[in-house]
């Protein structure tokens, strides 16, 4: 069902909130709380109802409730003083007083793919690769990377906003790389060449002839390898938070220590929410994450890979080296990096920019390796990527 009020739209089927025609990323609890108010517009929603509906009856502090209410108000352009849409009823609860209209769901061609159809293909060495295509518009390949699961990504407070924004402009084909998610959990090899062949297999199965690639983290060397070997198939590259040489190739004492630390974190804390190792993982990959995002990543870890596969993949990632391939890339390339990224140093994007002919480099003021919707640089990333691909 689609609900409209003021200049806002709340799309429950798409799990999207739009204001002024633009998608506004919301944390899951904030979205659900807004949906509760809007679907019960005019009614008093008391504290007990909110706790039951949003927190499942668990004990919640007043500070947590106030934080979510304030987030709802910011999203809809209201505040505690004006209260032109959401009224506080002292010592009772809240009442949504905006005029709400209900609309039937738009035809799927207009709203983009709301559900996923996950398909399987086989890579050159026989590994099974799961993939899907969502959104509408010209094709865009999202290279596989660490920590994905096609099903959970579609519900993720981290990845779904990104997929939705890209899907407004492109038909986005994405896949779980081998040994992760819904793809083959026991492939014969995790070598860079095999991962580039996985991307090729997905492109062939999806019917993509020539297409741009959006790649993040360790998907970056995979995209570079594919683009270097198949220049006729790649129309553009957007590379975020990547590297040209893995830690074991760079070989400095600091990088060796970092590699050992990350491997220890994976061995000891993979999928263990709240552990010291999970905290260390978060501090490295997304220091500005919310509690809900941290919980999601902990759940995603075991859904994406076993601890053994995570360690094996991490060791393989650290051995990737595309310095000899960069000069063969012919596609227009935009390279983006968070300046304080603790996983892959921004200097590695400098190496990529120097090695790929004509590449553009854009360094953003952030410390999150995983792009977070609430980070101001998230919109900067999306706008830069879409603007570059549309040019």
C-alpha positions, 0 to 999 in steps of 0.5 A: 500500500502507498500512503501520501501526506504533505510532500511525502510518500510511504511505500510499504511494499517497496519499504521506501519513504520518499519526500519531495520525490526523493528517496530518504533512507530510514533505519528500519525502526524509524521506518516502522514507527512512521508506518505505525503513525501513518496507518493509524492517522488520527488515532492516539498511539500510546507508548505501550502500542509503540513498544509492542509493535516496534520493539516486540514488547522488550524493555526500551528506555525513554531516550531510545523512544525519543530518539526514534520519534525525533528521527521520524519528525526529521524525516517528514520535515516536522519538529517537536515545536511545530508538530504540524504532522505528528502531535504529542499528546502529553502523558498519553502518546502521539497522534498523526494529524496530517491528511493521509491518502491511500493509493493502490500500488503503482504498476511494477514497471513504474515502481521498479522491481519490488521482489527479487528473482534469484537465478543461478549460473555456473562459472567457467570452473563449475562454481555455482553463482547466485545472481539477480537483477532489480530496478529499471533502466540501462544495465549496471553490474554490481561486482561481488564483494565481501559480506553479501547475501542476495536475500538479506541485502534486499532487506538490509538497512545498509545495502537496501537504500543503496540498491533502491537509489541505483535501481531508480536509474539502472537495472542493477545486476548483482551476485554473491561471490563464490563461497558467500551468500547463496553461491557455491560454498565450496569452490575450487579456487578463490583466485582473482582470475576465477572471481573475474570469471564469475562476473563474466558468467553472471553478465552472460547469464543476465544477457549483458553485452556492454555495461558499466560496473559499480564495485566496492572494496575487494570487488574493485580489483575484480572489476579492474581485472575484468575490464582489462581483459574484456575492454569491449564489454565495459562502458564505465567503472565506478570504484569505491574503497578499493585497492590495487594491491592486497596487504600481503602484496604491499608487504609493509610491516604495518599492513602485515599487522593489519592483515593479521588483526583482521584475520584474528577478528574473523576467526574469533568473532565472526557472527558473534554479536556484541563480542569484543571482536565484533566491536573491533570489526565495526570499528574498522569497517563502519565506525559510525554505524548505528546499533541496528546496523551493527546487529544487521552486520552480525546477522549477515556474517554467518548468512554470508559465509562460514568463519572458515570461508571468511578467513579463506576469502580474506587471505585470498583478497590480501593477495590480489594485485592488479598493478600490471592490468590497470594500464589495459583498462579502456573504460572511463573510470571514477575512483572514490575513497573515504579519506580515513578508511581503516580497511583499505588506505586511500593511497591505494585509490591513488595507485589505481588513479595513477595506473588507469588511463584517464581515471578521475579520483574523488576522496571524501571526508569519511571514515566508513569503509562500508558506506552508511546511509546516514553518513553525509558522504553517502549521498555524495557517493551516489550523486557522483556515481550516477552523475558519472555514469549518466555523462 
